Structures are given as structure tokens and as C-alpha cells.
Amino acid sequence: MELTLFLLVAFSLIILPGPNVMVIITTSIVHGKVRGLQAVGGTSCAMIVQLCVAALGTTWFVTAVSEGLKWLKWAGVAYLLYLGYKQIRASFQQTTPNALSAVGSFQRGFWVSLTNPKTIFFFSAFLPQFVSGQENYVASIALLSGIFWLMAVVMDSVYALLSGLLASSLKSARYNKLLGMVSGGIFVGAGVALAAVGVE
């Protein structure tokens, strides 16, 4: 197992912002770092589901559910655009965004992460590349999945904390509208990016 190479590649992939990071950042900016960390809990739980499907599912299984994953992707696109619309509308109306509960933060992160079907295909192609024929496949995949998951949780938590700190330093009537517009734009951008991802 090329663990060092795996760590380098995994870190490079995790640090690049995607829909998960976008929802974490925007939640932290608008609702604070605690809610952002709760969103991390949601994205992390969804990632466990995806890693299990990708790691334990065979190629024919992933192919068989591809049509369903296409619908899942578009559900994710619609949800991200809806979140962006709500945030931008609140900014134009100069109203305070509705308070987000702990469960709401978790669900937001979970559904955004789960509706990114490319992750399943990526994991199914990515993880097996670092397992040699001499190693126990299930044990090696479980180890790599666990490492990847822990790295993602740490990096996502850092994004949540830094975004929350930045937002708290800018909290004022002068910046509230700008923060709302930026966070809404991030949601919309994430939705557009997800829509552009092909699911074969």
C-alpha cells in the first residue's frame, strides 16, 4: 500500500472546495461556527455512506445505480440553488435569515454531501488504486476510507472555524447584506458546478 502517495493525493483532493465545503462555509458565515461544525457532522455522515457504497459495492452495482445517481445529482443542484435563492432574497429584503437549528445544520450538510453522486464513482475508482494484490482488500479499503474520512473531517472543520471567525469579525449592519449576497452566490455557484459534473 502506497500510504504516503495516498495521503498526498487525498489531501490535494480534500482541500479543493466542492459542494460540501461551500455549504460548510456559507453556514458558518451566516449562522456561526457552531452551526458550521454541525454541517460538517452532516457531510461527514453522508461521506460514510458514500465510502461504504464505493468501497464495498462492485463495479456492476455502481453501474446499475448510475441512472438513479443522475436524478440524485439534479436533486442536489435544485437544493443548492434553493438555498442560494433564499439567502440572496433575504439580503435584498434586508431581513435577518431564519435561525438554523442544530438538526437543520446537520441535514443541510448531509443532503448536500449525499446528493453529490460523483463522489461515489470517484471513490470506487480512487481507493482501489492504492491496494495491491498481496493485501487483504476489505481491510485495506476500510483503512484507506477511514484515513480519507478523518482528513476530510479535520479540513472541513478548519473551513467551518475560519469562516465563522471571519464572519464574526465582520458582523455589523454594514456587512450583513454583503455577507448574505456572498453566501447566496456561493450556494448558486456550487449548484452550477454540480450541474456541470457529468455522471456517466
C-alpha positions in Angstrom: 0.0 0.0 0.0 1.5 3.3 -1.1 0.3 5.2 2.0 2.4 8.3 1.6 1.2 8.8 -2.0 -2.3 8.2 -0.9 -2.1 10.8 1.8 -0.7 13.4 -0.7 -3.4 12.7 -3.3 -6.1 12.6 -0.7 -5.0 15.9 0.9 -4.9 17.6 -2.6 -8.5 16.4 -3.3 -9.9 17.3 0.1 -8.5 20.8 0.2 -10.1 21.7 -3.1 -13.5 23.4 -2.4 -16.6 21.5 -3.6 -20.3 21.5 -2.7 -19.5 20.1 0.8 -17.0 22.9 1.6 -19.4 25.5 0.1 -22.3 24.6 2.4 -20.0 24.5 5.4 -18.5 27.9 4.7 -21.9 29.6 4.0 -23.5 28.0 7.1 -20.6 29.3 9.2 -20.7 32.7 7.7 -24.4 33.2 8.2 -25.2 31.2 11.3 -21.8 30.9 13.1 -19.1 28.4 13.5 -21.1 26.1 15.8 -23.7 25.6 13.1 -20.9 25.2 10.6 -19.4 22.4 12.6 -22.8 20.7 12.8 -23.0 20.9 9.0 -19.6 19.2 9.0 -21.2 16.4 11.0 -23.8 16.1 8.3 -21.4 16.0 5.4 -19.2 13.5 7.3 -22.1 11.1 7.9 -23.1 11.3 4.2 -19.5 10.6 3.3 -19.5 7.4 5.4 -22.5 6.2 3.3 -20.7 7.1 0.1 -17.5 5.4 1.1 -19.3 2.2 2.0 -21.1 2.1 -1.3 -18.0 2.8 -3.3 -15.6 0.6 -1.3 -17.9 -2.4 -0.9 -20.0 -2.1 -4.0 -18.8 -3.9 -7.1 -18.4 -2.2 -10.5 -21.7 -3.7 -11.7 -23.5 -2.3 -8.7 -22.2 1.2 -9.2 -23.1 1.0 -12.9 -26.6 -0.3 -12.1 -27.5 2.7 -9.9 -26.0 5.3 -12.2 -29.3 6.3 -13.6 -30.6 6.9 -10.0 -27.5 8.9 -9.2 -28.2 11.2 -12.1 -31.6 12.0 -10.5 -29.8 12.4 -7.2 -27.4 14.9 -8.7 -30.2 17.1 -10.0 -31.9 17.0 -6.7 -28.7 18.3 -5.2 -28.5 21.0 -7.8 -32.0 22.1 -7.1 -31.4 22.1 -3.3 -28.2 24.3 -3.6 -30.0 26.7 -5.9 -32.9 26.9 -3.5 -30.5 27.7 -0.6 -28.8 30.4 -2.7 -32.1 31.9 -3.7 -33.3 32.1 -0.1 -30.1 33.7 1.0 -30.0 36.3 -1.8 -33.7 37.2 -1.3 -33.2 37.8 2.4 -30.2 40.1 1.6 -32.3 42.2 -0.9 -35.1 42.4 1.6 -32.6 43.3 4.3 -34.1 40.7 6.6 -32.3 38.5 9.1 -32.0 34.9 7.9 -34.2 32.5 9.8 -32.3 30.9 12.7 -30.9 27.5 11.7 -31.3 24.7 14.3 -28.7 22.1 15.0 -30.8 19.5 13.2 -31.2 21.9 10.3 -27.5 22.5 10.0 -26.8 18.7 10.1 -29.4 18.0 7.5 -28.2 20.7 5.2 -24.7 19.3 5.2 -25.9 15.7 4.9 -28.2 16.2 1.9 -25.7 18.4 0.0 -23.0 15.8 0.5 -25.2 12.8 -0.3 -26.5 14.4 -3.5 -23.1 14.6 -5.0 -23.0 11.3 -6.8 -19.7 11.9 -8.5 -18.1 11.1 -5.1 -19.3 7.5 -5.2 -17.8 7.0 -8.7 -14.6 8.8 -7.7 -14.1 6.7 -4.5 -14.8 3.5 -6.4 -12.1 4.3 -8.9 -9.7 6.1 -6.5 -9.4 3.9 -3.4 -8.7 0.5 -5.2 -5.7 2.0 -6.9 -3.8 2.0 -3.6 -4.4 -1.6 -2.7 -2.0 -4.3 -4.0 -3.0 -7.8 -4.9 -1.0 -9.2 -1.9 -3.1 -7.2 0.7 -6.4 -8.0 2.2 -8.8 -6.0 0.0 -11.5 -5.3 2.6 -9.1 -4.4 5.4 -7.1 -2.1 3.1 -10.1 -0.4 1.7 -11.5 0.1 5.2 -8.2 1.6 6.4 -7.9 4.0 3.4 -11.6 5.0 3.7 -11.1 5.8 7.4 -8.0 7.8 6.8 -9.7 9.8 4.0 -12.7 10.4 6.2 -10.7 11.7 9.1 -8.7 14.0 6.9 -11.9 15.4 5.4 -13.5 15.9 8.8 -10.4 17.8 10.0 -10.2 20.0 6.9 -13.9 20.7 6.8 -13.8 21.7 10.5 -11.0 24.1 9.8 -13.1 25.7 7.0 -16.0 26.0 9.4 -14.0 27.6 12.2 -12.1 30.0 9.9 -15.3 31.1 8.2 -17.1 31.6 11.5 -14.2 33.7 12.8 -14.2 35.8 9.7 -17.9 36.4 9.7 -17.9 37.3 13.4 -15.3 40.0 12.8 -17.4 41.5 10.0 -20.8 41.3 11.8 -22.5 44.6 11.5 -25.4 46.2 9.7 -23.0 47.4 7.1 -21.7 44.0 6.2 -24.8 41.8 6.8 -26.2 42.4 3.3 -22.8 41.7 1.7 -22.3 38.5 3.6 -25.7 37.3 2.7 -25.1 38.1 -1.0 -21.7 36.3 -1.0 -23.1 33.2 0.8 -26.1 33.1 -1.5 -23.7 33.4 -4.5 -21.6 30.6 -3.2 -24.6 28.3 -3.0 -25.6 29.1 -6.5 -22.1 28.7 -7.7 -21.9 25.3 -6.0 -25.2 24.3 -7.7 -23.9 25.3 -11.1 -20.7 23.4 -10.6 -22.5 20.3 -9.5 -24.8 20.6 -12.6 -21.7 20.7 -14.8 -20.4 17.5 -13.4 -21.2 14.6 -15.7 -22.4 11.3 -14.3 -21.8 8.5 -16.8 
